[in-house]
């Protein structure tokens, strides 16, 4: 297993249109997230990265949305992801649309997002699936340094493991868009071979209490019986 931190310099594309079949990826991801936007509630939605800012989130119940990135159109805050220029527990929801794919330290990024999220805050993560037709491109030498094959394709199981360590409750997880060169996903492949989808999405919530509480062993306390005053008397024969 590759380490979470890499020395490779990764630069995320400024928009989905800069990726081959990028508009198809964006359309498939927006369709997956469409049922979840009305369920998110709060005051502030943080969209990290240019690809997150390029997603349509007008159906989200959170009206105040802040796009954060280093360069690109439509950004409100110009800053790096680590550290984030926001106070602790000040954000209600955070969108990481393929942001982990271009992060040099995924652990640090997730911890920083966890810091700014409020208790029971929402976290939406998407990425490329390495066990797909898209992931095969990383094995081809002349494609390895091109987009999107140059990105870090993290398995969904690995991301779920990181979220469990941070005590997040996963509400939804899916893999979709099996054929990357098609505008709409094939219904047969999407139904019978969802594990081969070239994209993955996770919707989770930050929990403050342990998801699997361990019961404390309580010892049985024996009742203490106090003697009544004067109930027992000792008599001695007086000669």
ABEGO torsion letter per residue (X at the ends): XBBABBABBBBBBABAAABBGAAAAAAAAAAAAAAAAAABBEABBBBBEAAAAABBAAABABABBBBBBABEBGBABBBBAOBBBBBBGABABBBBBGAAAABABAAAAAAAAAAABBBGBBBBBBBBBABBAAAAAAABAAAAABOAAABBBBBAAAAAAAAAAAGBBBABBBBBGABAABABBBAAAAAABAAABABBBBBBBBBABBABBBBBBBBBBBBBBBBBBGABBBBBBBX
